Amino acid sequence: MWRACQRTSVWQVEAFSMTGVLALQGDFAEHVRVLEALGEKATLVRLPADLAKVERLIIPGGESTTIGKLLEQSGLLTAIKKRAKAGMPIWGTCAGAIVLAKHIEGGRADQKSLGLLDITARRNAYGRQQESFETSIMIPTISKKKIAVAFIRAPILTRPGKAVKVLATRGKEIIAVQQGDLLATTFHPEIPGSKQFHYYFLNMGSH
């Protein structure tokens, strides 16, 4: 459990838990920096023994096929599924959202995923690396102020199940969802250093 508050423009957090950031591939270091800026204890997760020490997990952006393969090789694929079923909050950003999804469009036939989130993820829906961009989005559920985010070879989420709550859209495209203690965003708030989504995630499952 942990408590957090915001005074003026300064985020202040008293951490009583440990947040894990999957560190098999991708931009895990950026997530750690935001967590530490919030005052949260963060640790890198590379093996099931690392996972056992944390109370929540962030799956970062990167290459979803590679992350899925390394999850299986490390034994984390099964370990994370067990922790998720036990109620551990998990957040996937970009490739992490794909890894969480039950269905993947544009993936390889042998692509591994956790299959926890009742959604379809369409890989690379926003085009190639050079078509990536940064913008600010408004999500009243998360923050009263705009949130700076980056879309980098981002997926699009479609066909949400009945238990899935759509948190944000960009036009007609779903870019953020929540299913119980599972959170997925197609964008990266950690790259521009936004704290609002991390703050929201740290409060999930704490009540």
Secondary structure by P-SEA (a helix, b strand, c coil): cbbbbbcccbbbbbccbbbbccccccaaaaaaaaaaaacbbbbbbccaaaaaaccbbbbbcccaaaaaaaaaaacaaaaaaaaaaabbbbbbccaaaaaaccccccccccccccccccbbbbccccccccccccbbbbbcccccbbbbbbbccbbbbccccccccccccccccccbbbcccbbbbccccccccccaaaaaaaacccc
